[in-house]
Amino acid sequence: MKRYFRYGALLVLFFGISISVLFLSTPPFEQTVSTSAEDAFWSGERVLVNINTASPDELCTLPQIGEKRALAIVEYRETSGAFGSVEELCEVDGISDGILNAIREYITT
């Protein structure tokens, strides 16, 4: 019985070391998308996204703004001209007062 316990303990130790070496020797994954707003978020800085100049990718870094809404913002901006105020963003299809309130602290004109 002691022999089986000894072999079991050795197996657990071997697999534990093997798994540790595997995780420690594997390089961390590389981030494929990096924007200044995203970098600022992770560093704790606050960078405002200018809705008059931001690209769709930059707009997608905002909470509740996906590709469809970002494209709608850019399309509205191209057809109607620059936004005069942040509140004007509610005139874009798909942007409600709730979404505006969620992103208000992250945007500027």
NUDREN-924882 format. One record per residue: residue in three letters; x, y, z of N, C-alpha, C in turn. Coordinates in steps of 0.02 Angstrom, whole numbers, plus 32768, in hexadecimal, padded with zeros to 4 digits. Layout:
% NUDREN-924882
ALAXYZXYZXYZ/...
% end
This chain:
% NUDREN-924882
MET80297FC48000800080008000802B803F8000/LYS8061803E8027808D8078802A80AE80847FE7/ARG80BD804D7FC380DE80547F8280AF80787F51/TYR806E80677F51803E80877F24803780D17F36/PHE803780DF7F76803281247F8B806F814C7F74/ARG80AA812D7F7980E8814D7F6480E7815B7F19/TYR80D0812A7EF180CD81347EA9809881687E96/GLY806181677EB9802D81997EAD804581DF7EBC/ALA806981E67EF3808582287F0580B8823E7ED1/LEU80E1820F7EB8811282217E8580F082357E44/LEU80BA82127E32809682257DF58077826A7DFB/VAL805982797E34803C82BB7E3E807282F07E3B/LEU80AA82E47E5980E283137E5880FB831C7E10/PHE810382E67DEB811B82E97DA680EB83127D7B/PHE80AA83037D7E807983277D55807483707D6B/GLY8079837E7DAA807883C37DC280B283EB7DA7/ILE80ED83CE7DA8812883F07D8D812283F87D42/SER810983C47D20810283C87CD780D284007CC3/ILE809B84047CE5806A84397CD58087847E7CE5/SER80AA84847D1C80C984C47D2D80FB84DA7CF9/VAL812484AB7CE2815684BB7CAF813384CF7C6E/LEU80FE84AC7C5D80D984BB7C2080BD85037C22/PHE809E85167C59808185597C5D80B6858F7C63/LEU80EC85817C85812085B37C8D814985BC7C4D/SER814F85887C258177858D7BE8814F85A67BAC/THR810D85A87BB280E385C07B7B80E1860C7B7D/PRO80F4862C7B4680F286767B4580AA868E7B49/PRO809F86C87B68805B86E27B6B804186F27B26/PHE7FFE86EF7B1E7FE186FD7ADD7FEE87457ACA/GLU7FF387517A8A7FFD87957A727FBA87B57A64/GLN7FB587F37A757F7888187A697F78882E7A20/THR7F42881F79FC7F41882F79B57F25887579A7/VAL7EFD888F79D57EDF88D179CA7EF788FE7A02/SER7F12893779F07F2989667A227F1C89AC7A09/THR7EF689D17A2F7EE98A177A1E7EFE8A427A59/SER7F058A827A4D7F1A8AAE7A827EE68AB07ABA/ALA7EA68AAE7AA97E718AAE7ADC7E748A6E7B05/GLU7E808A367AE47E8489F67B087EC189F47B35/ASP7EFA8A0C7B1C7F368A0F7B457F2C8A3C7B81/ALA7F0A8A747B767EFC8AA27BAC7ECF8A827BE0/PHE7E9E8A5B7BC97E718A3A7BF77E988A0B7C26/TRP7EC489E27C097EE989B27C317F1C89D37C5E/SER7F348A0E7C4B7F658A307C757F438A5C7CAA/GLY7F028A647CA57EDD8A8D7CD67ED58AD57CC1/GLU7EF18AE77C887EE98B2B7C6F7EA48B347C50/ARG7E8F8B727C4A7E508B7F7C297E5E8BA87BEA/VAL7E4E8B8A7BB17E568BAC7B717E118BB27B52/LEU7DFE8BEE7B407DBC8BF97B227DBF8BEA7AD7/VAL7D8B8BCA7ABE7D868BBC7A777D5F8BF57A57/ASN7D7D8C157A267D5C8C4C7A037D2E8C2F79CF/ILE7CED8C3879D87CBD8C1979AA7CBD8C3A7965/ASN7CDE8C74795E7CE38C95791D7D1E8C7C78F4/THR7D4E8C5C79137D898C4678EE7D988BFB78F6/ALA7D768BD979237D868B9379327D748B6578F7/SER7D9E8B3378EE7D918AFF78BC7D5F8ACE78DA/PRO7D418AA378B17D148A7078CC7D368A437900/ASP7D758A3378F57D998A0979267DA08A2D7969/GLU7DAE8A6D79677DB48A9479A67D708A9979C8/LEU7D3B8AA279A17CF88AA679BF7CE48A6479DF/CYS7CFC8A2C79C47CEC89EA79DF7D0B89DF7A24/THR7D3B8A097A387D588A017A7B7D2A8A1D7AB1/LEU7CF58A407A9C7CC58A5C7ACC7C958A277AE3/PRO7C7D8A2C7B227C4C89FB7B3B7C0C89FE7B11/GLN7BF089C57B027BB089BD7ADE7BB389D47A95/ILE7BEF89E17A7C7BF589F57A367C1989BD7A11/GLY7BF4899C79E67C11896779BD7C1D89827977/GLU7C2D8954794B7C3E896879067C03898B78E3/LYS7BC7897278ED7B8C898F78CB7B7F89D678E2/ARG7B8189E279237B768A26793C7BAF8A55792A/ALA7BEC8A3B792B7C268A6479187C208A7B78D0/LEU7C0C8A4D78A47C038A60785D7BCA8A917854/ALA7B958A89787D7B5D8AB878797B738AFF788F/ILE7B9E8B0278C17BB78B4378D87BE18B6478A1/VAL7C0D8B3E78837C388B59784E7C0D8B6E7812/GLU7BDC8B4678007BB08B5677C77B898B9677D5/TYR7B6E8B9D78127B498BD978257B788C167821/ARG7BB48C0E783A7BE58C45783A7BF78C5A77F2/GLU7BFC8C2A77C67C0E8C3977807BD48C5B775A/THR7B978C49776B7B5D8C6677477B458CA77767/SER7B4A8CAD77A97B2E8CE877CC7B638D1977E4/GLY7BA18D0777DE7BD68D3477F77BE98D23783E/ALA7C168D4978587C318D3C789B7BFA8D4578D0/PHE7C028D2079067BD58D26793E7BE38D677962/GLY7BAE8D8C79717BB68DCB79957BBC8DBF79E0/SER7B9D8D8A79F87BA08D797A3F7B9A8D2D7A46/VAL7BAB8D157A807BA68CCE7A8E7B5D8CB87A8A/GLU7B2F8CE27A9F7AE88CD17AA07ACD8CC37A59/GLU7AEC8CE17A277AD78CD779E27AE08C8E79CB/LEU7B088C6A79F07B138C2379E07AD38BFA79E3/CYS7AA28C127A097A618BEF7A0E7A3A8BF079CC/GLU7A4D8C1A799E7A2C8C1C795D7A438BE4792F/VAL7A778BC179427A908B88791B7A648B4C7929/ASP7A518B2778F37A298AEB78FC7A4E8AB97929/GLY7A2C8AA0795B7A498A6E79877A698A8B79C6/ILE7A6B8ACD79CC7A878AEC7A077A4E8B0B7A2F/SER7A408AED7A687A0A8B067A947A288B307ACC/ASP79FC8B4D7AF47A138B747B2E7A3C8B487B5E/GLY7A278B097B667A4A8ADB7B927A918ACE7B7B/ILE7A998AC47B3A7ADC8AB87B1E7B068AF77B25/LEU7AE88B307B167B0C8B6F7B1D7B248B797B65/ASN7AFA8B6A7B967B0E8B707BDC7B468B407BEE/ALA7B478B057BCE7B7B8AD47BDC7BBF8AE97BC0/ILE7BBF8B0F7B897BFE8B237B6A7C118B6C7B74/ARG7BE58B927B927BEF8BDA7B997C338BEC7BB7/GLU7C498BC87BEA7C888BD97C0A7CC58BC67BE2/TYR7CBB8BA37BAA7CF38B8C7B817CF98BB17B3F/ILE7CCB8BE07B317CCA8C017AEF7CCE8C4D7AF4/THR7CE18C6A7ABD7CE48CB27AB77CD88CC57A6E/THR7CCB8D067A617CC28D1D7A1D7CFD8D4A7A09/
% end
